[in-house]
Amino acid sequence: MKTEDSSKELLFNSPESLFYNLSKGDKELLMRNTDCRSYKKNELVFLENSKPTGLICLSEGKVKIFKEGAGGRDKIVRMSRPGGFIGYRALFANQNYHASAVAIEPSVACTIEKNTLFSVMKNDPNLTFAILKSLATELGFSNMRTVSLTQKHIRGRLAESLLFLIDTYGYYEDGLTIKALLSREDIASLSNMTTSNAIRTLSTFASEKVIALEGRRIKVLDLKMLQRISNIG
């Protein structure tokens, strides 16, 4: 697990970071006003209806953003990977969070204090445009998934969710196992279906040799077929 200093270093000085090209003064100002902390598995990062205190960037681990639905069933709105922002919509809209976020494995998240961030954004249009581009890209992707999850049948929805996990987190070293060990309930929530349907469809995919199941580990044996199932819908 990264230390607070190493998490800040990665957030502001990694070449892939949106903050990499900031002036030395602005970067130091943001770093002084950024708090990084560790979260245990299943620990809340923020709670629905609470007020954002800053821009949260995931430094390490995996976080799911979810909203409780009818009958107490959670609906996963998004998943975040290291380098991704979470809770940004409420922050920039000056609203309370409309969903909750929880770590699904040991994670580290850094929060940039909002007034300091807004001050730097006003002085640096390049940073503002970079953040806007990142948020717009995320919004476009979320809109596409919303349409897919309402129009596709169960098999197509589950296949798309597995492809989404591959695109987001990649594979373990074997090049087959998806690098996201989700519960069956989380897979169902991500796919907009009941847990029983998710379990049944996963078993069907396994019997068809599209995937292999080893507890929470899912190995993709036939990526092209998984893509085809998703495309057919």
C-alpha positions as CSV (number, residue, x, y, z in Angstrom):
1,M,0.0,0.0,0.0
2,K,1.3,3.4,-0.9
3,T,2.2,6.0,1.7
4,E,0.6,9.5,1.7
5,D,3.7,11.1,0.2
6,S,4.0,8.5,-2.6
7,S,0.3,8.9,-3.4
8,K,0.6,12.7,-3.7
9,E,3.8,12.2,-5.8
10,L,1.9,10.0,-8.2
11,L,-1.1,12.3,-8.3
12,F,0.8,15.4,-9.2
13,N,4.1,14.3,-10.8
14,S,3.2,11.3,-12.9
15,P,3.4,12.2,-16.6
16,E,-0.1,10.8,-17.1
17,S,-1.5,13.1,-14.5
18,L,-3.7,16.1,-15.4
19,F,-1.7,18.1,-12.9
20,Y,1.7,17.3,-14.3
21,N,2.2,20.5,-16.3
22,L,1.1,22.9,-13.6
23,S,3.5,25.6,-12.5
24,K,5.7,24.7,-9.6
25,G,3.8,27.2,-7.3
26,D,0.3,25.9,-8.2
27,K,1.4,22.3,-7.9
28,E,3.0,22.9,-4.4
29,L,-0.2,24.8,-3.3
30,L,-2.4,21.9,-4.3
31,M,-0.1,19.3,-2.7
32,R,-0.2,21.2,0.6
33,N,-4.0,21.2,0.4
34,T,-4.4,17.5,-0.5
35,D,-5.2,14.8,2.0
36,C,-4.5,11.1,1.2
37,R,-5.9,8.3,3.2
38,S,-6.1,4.5,3.1
39,Y,-9.4,2.6,3.0
40,K,-10.0,-1.0,4.0
41,K,-12.1,-3.3,1.8
42,N,-15.8,-2.4,2.2
43,E,-15.0,0.9,3.9
44,L,-17.0,3.9,2.7
45,V,-15.2,6.6,0.8
46,F,-18.2,8.9,0.9
47,L,-21.9,8.6,1.7
48,E,-24.9,9.6,-0.2
49,N,-26.3,13.0,0.8
50,S,-23.0,14.1,2.3
51,K,-21.3,17.3,1.1
52,P,-18.1,17.1,-1.1
53,T,-15.1,18.7,0.5
54,G,-12.9,18.4,-2.6
55,L,-12.0,16.5,-5.7
56,I,-11.3,12.8,-4.9
57,C,-8.7,11.0,-7.0
58,L,-8.1,7.2,-6.5
59,S,-4.4,6.5,-6.1
60,E,-4.6,2.8,-5.5
61,G,-7.2,0.0,-5.5
62,K,-10.7,-0.1,-6.7
63,V,-13.9,1.8,-5.7
64,K,-17.5,1.3,-6.7
65,I,-20.0,4.1,-6.8
66,F,-23.5,2.8,-6.0
67,K,-27.0,3.9,-5.3
68,E,-29.5,1.9,-3.2
69,G,-32.5,0.9,-5.3
70,A,-35.9,-0.6,-4.7
71,G,-36.0,-3.5,-2.2
72,G,-32.5,-2.5,-0.9
73,R,-30.8,-3.7,-4.0
74,D,-27.7,-1.6,-4.8
75,K,-27.1,-0.4,-8.3
76,I,-23.5,0.2,-9.3
77,V,-23.3,3.5,-11.1
78,R,-19.6,3.4,-11.9
79,M,-16.3,1.7,-11.1
80,S,-13.1,3.7,-10.6
81,R,-9.5,2.7,-11.2
82,P,-6.3,4.4,-10.0
83,G,-6.0,7.8,-11.6
84,G,-9.7,8.2,-11.9
85,F,-11.8,10.9,-10.2
86,I,-14.8,10.0,-8.1
87,G,-17.6,12.2,-6.7
88,Y,-16.8,15.0,-9.1
89,R,-20.3,15.7,-10.4
90,A,-21.6,16.7,-7.0
91,L,-18.5,18.8,-6.4
92,F,-18.8,20.9,-9.6
93,A,-22.6,21.1,-9.3
94,N,-22.3,22.3,-5.7
95,Q,-24.6,19.6,-4.6
96,N,-24.6,16.7,-2.1
97,Y,-23.5,13.3,-3.3
98,H,-26.3,11.4,-5.1
99,A,-24.7,8.1,-4.5
100,S,-22.2,6.4,-2.1
101,A,-18.7,5.1,-2.8
102,V,-17.0,2.1,-1.1
103,A,-13.6,0.4,-1.5
104,I,-14.0,-3.1,-2.9
105,E,-10.3,-3.8,-2.0
106,P,-7.7,-2.0,0.1
107,S,-7.4,1.4,-1.6
108,V,-5.8,4.9,-1.3
109,A,-7.7,8.0,-2.3
110,C,-6.5,11.6,-2.3
111,T,-8.9,14.6,-1.8
112,I,-7.9,18.0,-3.2
113,E,-9.5,20.7,-1.1
114,K,-12.2,22.3,-3.3
115,N,-11.5,26.1,-2.8
116,T,-7.8,25.6,-3.5
117,L,-8.6,23.6,-6.6
118,F,-11.1,26.1,-7.9
119,S,-8.6,28.9,-7.4
120,V,-5.9,27.1,-9.4
121,M,-8.5,26.2,-12.1
122,K,-9.4,29.9,-12.5
123,N,-5.7,30.8,-13.0
124,D,-4.9,27.9,-15.3
125,P,-7.3,27.3,-18.3
126,N,-5.3,24.3,-19.5
127,L,-6.1,22.5,-16.2
128,T,-9.7,23.5,-16.5
129,F,-10.0,22.2,-20.0
130,A,-8.2,18.9,-19.1
131,I,-10.6,18.3,-16.3
132,L,-13.6,19.1,-18.5
133,K,-12.4,16.7,-21.2
134,S,-11.9,13.9,-18.6
135,L,-15.4,14.5,-17.2
136,A,-17.0,14.7,-20.6
137,T,-15.4,11.5,-21.7
138,E,-16.7,9.8,-18.5
139,L,-20.2,11.2,-19.1
140,G,-20.3,9.9,-22.6
141,F,-19.2,6.4,-21.6
142,S,-21.8,6.4,-18.8
143,N,-24.5,7.4,-21.2
144,M,-23.6,4.6,-23.6
145,R,-23.7,2.0,-20.8
146,T,-27.1,3.3,-19.6
147,V,-28.5,2.7,-23.0
148,S,-26.9,-0.7,-23.3
149,L,-28.2,-1.9,-20.0
150,T,-31.7,-1.0,-20.8
151,Q,-31.8,-2.4,-24.3
152,K,-29.7,-5.6,-24.2
153,H,-30.9,-9.0,-23.0
154,I,-29.4,-10.6,-19.9
155,R,-26.6,-12.4,-21.8
156,G,-25.6,-9.2,-23.7
157,R,-25.6,-7.2,-20.5
158,L,-23.4,-9.6,-18.6
159,A,-21.0,-9.9,-21.5
160,E,-20.8,-6.2,-21.7
161,S,-20.1,-5.9,-18.0
162,L,-17.2,-8.4,-18.2
163,L,-15.8,-6.5,-21.2
164,F,-16.1,-3.3,-19.2
165,L,-14.1,-4.8,-16.3
166,I,-11.4,-5.9,-18.8
167,D,-11.2,-2.4,-20.3
168,T,-11.1,-0.8,-16.8
169,Y,-8.8,-3.1,-14.9
170,G,-7.2,-5.5,-17.4
171,Y,-5.9,-9.0,-16.6
172,Y,-3.7,-10.6,-14.1
173,E,-0.3,-11.8,-15.2
174,D,-1.8,-14.9,-16.8
175,G,-3.4,-12.8,-19.5
176,L,-6.8,-14.5,-18.9
177,T,-8.1,-13.7,-15.4
178,I,-9.9,-10.4,-15.1
179,K,-8.2,-8.2,-12.5
180,A,-11.3,-7.5,-10.5
181,L,-12.5,-10.0,-8.0
182,L,-16.2,-9.0,-7.6
183,S,-18.9,-10.7,-5.7
184,R,-21.8,-12.2,-7.7
185,E,-24.0,-9.5,-6.2
186,D,-21.7,-6.8,-7.6
187,I,-21.6,-8.4,-11.0
188,A,-25.4,-8.5,-11.0
189,S,-25.6,-4.9,-9.9
190,L,-23.1,-3.8,-12.6
191,S,-25.2,-5.7,-15.2
192,N,-28.6,-4.5,-14.0
193,M,-30.0,-7.9,-13.2
194,T,-30.8,-10.1,-10.2
195,T,-28.0,-12.1,-8.5
196,S,-29.7,-15.4,-9.4
197,N,-29.7,-14.4,-13.1
198,A,-26.1,-13.3,-12.9
199,I,-25.1,-16.6,-11.3
200,R,-27.1,-18.6,-13.9
201,T,-25.7,-16.7,-16.9
202,L,-22.1,-16.9,-15.6
203,S,-22.6,-20.7,-15.3
204,T,-24.0,-20.8,-18.9
205,F,-20.9,-18.9,-20.2
206,A,-18.7,-21.3,-18.4
207,S,-20.5,-24.3,-19.9
208,E,-20.1,-22.8,-23.3
209,K,-16.3,-22.4,-22.6
210,V,-16.5,-18.6,-23.0
211,I,-15.2,-18.1,-19.5
212,A,-13.9,-20.3,-16.6
213,L,-15.0,-19.7,-13.0
214,E,-12.7,-20.1,-10.0
215,G,-14.5,-18.6,-7.0
216,R,-14.5,-14.8,-7.7
217,R,-11.8,-15.2,-10.4
218,I,-13.2,-15.1,-13.9
219,K,-10.9,-16.3,-16.7
220,V,-11.8,-15.2,-20.3
221,L,-11.3,-18.2,-22.6
222,D,-12.9,-16.8,-25.7
223,L,-12.7,-13.0,-25.9
224,K,-14.1,-12.9,-29.4
225,M,-17.2,-14.9,-28.4
226,L,-17.7,-12.6,-25.4
227,Q,-17.6,-9.6,-27.7
228,R,-20.0,-11.2,-30.1
229,I,-22.5,-12.0,-27.3
230,S,-22.3,-8.3,-26.2
231,N,-22.7,-7.0,-29.7
232,I,-25.7,-9.2,-30.4
233,G,-27.3,-7.9,-27.2
